[in-house]
């Protein structure tokens, strides 16, 4: 599930923007939510794989923040997208939130 969600995030990151659709600051909320879910999935996957508590935290947080920053970098290379520091920050805050939300979750 987590790998599939990572693919969905990547596809959404490289798709051309829809003409006439202005999302404004809702864009930052969308980034926050998608990376909160991503970090949540990563931490649950790490917990199910029997990583130590500190390792699962570092894996989920580190990977989700790095992935978000890398995808913003890719967007900066595309002629029809742009990289934004605000998006990187929203991704990181979402990753922190998603990691924090799983602190008491049990494995499924």
C-alpha positions, 0 to 999 in steps of 0.5 A, spaced: 500 500 500 505 504 501 509 503 495 502 504 491 501 511 495 508 513 493 507 512 486 500 516 486 504 522 489 509 522 484 504 521 478 500 527 481 507 531 482 509 531 475 502 531 471 501 538 468 497 543 472 489 543 470 488 550 466 483 554 469 484 551 476 486 556 481 487 552 488 491 558 492 493 556 499 489 550 499 495 547 495 499 547 501 493 544 505 493 538 500 501 537 500 500 537 508 495 532 508 498 527 502 505 527 506 501 526 513 498 520 510 504 518 507 508 518 513 503 515 517 503 509 512 511 509 512 511 508 519 505 503 520 509 499 514 516 500 518 512 497 525 509 491 521 516 490 519 519 489 526 523 496 526 525 499 532 521 504 535 526 509 533 528 506 527 521 506 524 520 514 526 526 516 522 524 511 516 518 514 516 520 521 517 526 521 513 523 518 507 517 522 507 521 529 507 526 527 503 521 524 498 517 530 498 523 535 497 526 530 491 519 531 488 519 538 488 526 538 485 523 534 479 517 539 479 523 545 478 526 541 472 519 541 468 517 546 464 510 546 466 511 545 474 515 549 479 518 548 485 516 551 491 519 552 498 512 553 501 510 546 498 517 543 501 515 546 508 508 543 507 510 536 506 515 536 512 509 539 516 505 533 514 510 528 515 511 530 522 504 530 523 503 523 520 509 520 524 506 523 530 499 521 529 502 513 529 505 514 535 500 509 539 498 505 533 498 498 533 500 494 527 494 491 523 
